[in-house]
Amino acid sequence: MTRDQIPTRAMPTHFDLIITADYPNRTAEFRLLDGHGSQIVYRQTDFKTIAASHLQGLFDLRNYLRNYVDEGNEAAAVAGTIQKALAIRKPLLN
C-alpha cells in the first residue's frame, strides 16, 4: 500500500485543553482531548525547571514580545515560546 492509498480521517474541528495545576509543587498537567473526549496528547510540566525569562514569555507574552521580538514576528514567536517552554518536541497534531 502506498502513502496515497492510506485511508485518512477528517481532522476534528473541536478540541478541549484540560489544564490541572498543582500550585504548591509548581507543576501542571495538560491534556488535549478530541471532540469525543479521547485524549490525544498528555504533558506534565514542572515550572520550577523553566527559566524566569521563559515564564514571563508564557504568562506575560505581550511585554515579553515587546522586549525580544521584531515587530511583525509576534505570531510565530508566541507559538515558538510556548512550544519551547512546555518542551513540545513535535507538533501536537500530525
N, C-alpha and C positions, 0 to 999 in steps of 0.2 A: 504494500500500500504506500503510495507516495504522499508527500505532505499535502498536496492539493486534494487528495481523496479522503483525508481525515475529516470525519464529521465535526462540525463546530456547533456550539451553542451560542445563542444571543447573549451578550453581556447584560447582566442585570442592570436595571436603572435605579434601584433603591438599595441603599446600604445603611447600616446602623453602626456607629462607632460608640462602643461602650468603654468608658474610662472609669476605673476604680482606683482611687487614690488612697494611699496609706501615709497620711501626713507625718506621724511620728517617725516613721522609718524613711521618709522622703523617697518613696517608690510609687509607681503607678503601673497598672496593667491596662493594656489597650487591646480590645477585641473588635475586629471588623467582621460584621455579620452581613450576609446577603439578605435579600428580601424575604426569604423563607426562614430566617433565623439561624441558618447554618454558619458556623464560624469559618471564615476564610483565612484570617491572619490573627495571631496572638503575639504580643510582645510585652515583656516586663522591662521597665526602665528604672534604674537606680539613679535618681537625680544627684546623689552625693558624688557620683563619678563624673558628672558633667561640669566643665569649667564654667565659672561665673559669667564669662562673656557669652557663652553659648546659651546659658539660662536666660540672659537678657534677650537674646535673639528669639527664644521660644515664647517668652511672656511679655515682651515689650518690643515687638517687631518694628513698629513704626519708628521709634527712636533709634533702634539698632540699625535699621536700614539707612537712616539719615547719616549715621556715622561711617558706615562701611561700604555702601553700595552706590555706584554711579546712578544718577537719575535715568530712569527708563529701564533699568535692570531689576526692578523691585520684585516682580512676579517670580522670576527664576530664582532669585535669592531667597525668597520665602520658602519655596519648595526645597531648595538645597539645604537651607539652615535646619529645617525641621527634620529632613532625612538624615543629616549628619548627627544631629543631637540625639535622635532616637536610635541611631545605629542601624538604620534600614539599609541593607546592602543590596537589595534588589527591589524593583517596583512591587508595590503591594499586589497589583493585578497584572497578569501577563497578557 
